[in-house]
Amino acid sequence: MARKFRGTETVKVDSKGRMSVPARMRKQFEQCDPAFSTSNTGRAQLVVVYGPDWWNWLELYTIEAIEEIDAQIDRMQRGSVERRWLEQLMNAQSVDLEIDREGRLMLPQKLREKLGFDSGVEVDFAASGDYLKVYRPDSPPKDIQEVEDFAASKGPGFDPRSLAGPPQGTDEG
């Protein structure tokens, strides 16, 4: 299992629609791309999920993470609405991209237009475990409010680490 992404970084979209992937995050994509070390291209591959029209963010998955998700979907009941919905999201509403030798990601025009990633606009790369969310800081992902409301409902003394449960191998519970 690969290390998780950590932190949030802000970058600007350049005049050609490219964004520099922060170096420490770029290394994760390189380490989680089995072909990266054996290819001579010097370009890490990744999958960008752009989702339905109401999504105002992108999700950037490492090759290892997307292969794990594909395997999970393959184990689902063929023809079920849940599997078809996940296939729609993770396959039809996604695109394979690569990080160029200078560490930049070139988004297709339709994605830049969908999200308002115009020249000079700042975007946040925010860690979400085994993927990154990319969005405009002035328009955070719509699901963030739900998480913030959940956290607020727990009160200021709540320790969020307790949600993870006991460490593996213990009989606590």
N, C-alpha and C positions, 0 to 999 in steps of 0.2 A: 504494500500500500504506500502510495506516494505521500509526501508531506502535503499539508493543506496550505492554501494561500492564506496570507495574513496581511492586514492593513488596508488602507485606502490611499490612493495616489490620484492627483489631479494633473491632467495634461491638456494641451490645446490641439484642436484639429487644425492641420495646416491647409494651405490654399488648394492642395491636390486631394484633400479628403483623407489624409493619412494621420494616424495617431501613433505616437511613440508608446510602446508597451513598456511600462517601468521595468528596469533591468532585473530587479529581484523577482518580479512576477514572470518575466520572460524566461528566466532560468527554469521555473516550474514547467512551462510549456515544453522547453527543450528536454528536460529530464523525463517527462511523461510522454514523449514521442519516440516510440521504439525505433523508428527509421531515422531519427535525427543524427544519432551517433554514427550510423553506417552510410549516410548519404553525404555527398559532397556539395550539396546545395547551401548548407548553412542556414536553412530556413525551417523553423519549427512549424509543424502543422497544428491546427486547432479547428474546432467546430463552433460556429456562432449560431446560437438559437435566437431568433428575433421574435418568435411567438405571434400571437394574434394581434389584430389592429389595436386593441386597447393596451397592449404592453408598451410602456415608454422606456424600456431598457433592453439591453442585449445581455445574453449569458454566453460567456466564453468558456468552453470546456476543453480540457486537455484530451489528447487522444486516448489515454488510459481511462479517463473518467467516462468518455462517451462510449467506449467499448463495453465498460461495465453496465452502463445504462442500456445499451443495445441488448446485452445478454439478459438483463432483467426483463425487458420487453419481450424478448423471444420466449421466456418462460411463462408468459401470460397466456390466457386462453385465446387461441386464434379466433378472430371474428368478434370478440367481445368489444363492447363500446369503449371500455377502459383502454384496451390495447390499441384500438383504432385511434382514440384520442391522443394517446402518447406517441404513436407513430406519426400522426399528423404534426404534433408539436415538435418532436425531436428529429424528424426526418424531413417533412415537407416544409416546415417553417424554420429551416436552418440552412446554413451554407458552410462548405469547407473553405477555409482560408489558411494563409501562411503568414508568418512574420518574416519580413524581408531582412537582408543582411545588416541593415542599419537599425533593426529593432522596431520597425514600424509595421502597423497593420493598416492595410488599405481596404476600407469598407466599400461595398458596392453602392452606387448612387441611390438605389431605391431605399437602402437602409439609412443612409445619411438623411434623405428627405423625410422618411418616416419619423425619425427621432430629432430632427432639427440640428444635426451635427454639421453646421455650416463652418466655413473657414473662420478661424479665430475663436470659436466656441470652446469653452472649457468642458471637459468630461471627467467624471470620476471613474476610476477602476476600483471597485470595492470587493474585497475578499468574501466569498460565501462557501468556505470549505474547499471542495474540489473544483470550483469554478469561480469566475469573476462576473460581477454585474457591472455593466458600463452604462452610464446615464449622465444626463445634464444635472449638475448640482442644484440648479434652480427648479428642477422637475424630477424629484426622486421617485424611485419605483413606487407604484401604487400600493404594493404590499407592505411597505415600511410602516405605514400608519397602523396597520393591523398588529404588527409586532410591537410597536411602541405602546399601543393600547393594552396589549397583553402584559407587557412589562409594568406599566403603570398600575394595572389591577393587582399586582403582587405586593405593592407597597415598597417603601424605601429600604426596609430592613431585610428584604428577601434576598437570598443568595442564589443567583441563577444557576450556579454549578450543581445545585441539588437536583435539577431537572435531568441531569445525565445519569442519575441512579448510582448504585454502589459500583466500585471497581470490579472488573471481571475477576472471577475466581474467589469472590467472597460470598458468604451466605447471608449477608445483610438483606433485610427486606421485610 
